[in-house]
Amino acid sequence: MAEILATKTSLAGRRMLGTFEAVRAEALFASTLQPSVAPSPDQVRRGVTASLRRLGVRGCAAQVAGEFGDHPDTAAARMSWALATINRVYPAPSTPLVPRPRPLAFAS
């Protein structure tokens, strides 16, 4: 599932999801945290860590896939919450400018 989330093309006005974001979102999805309690950033980080330790990356992905198969409506809402929460708690680093290679000069 992380691979699918990470390789989806971006929709208009949305940035593409990175692999770390996808894995964290799956781990949050698989955690015991609930959107109704509005967990703090520290609770989210602990929940992500606990899920990854308990289930591993593949286990979190399998749990997400199972929920989407069994309960697609509630799973979609939970994943939306997980993605938004991960983007809030783990802001994307600003991308440093990487110098481009300069074209070679051709001798005549």
Beta strands, then each sheet from edge to edge (+ up, - down):
end
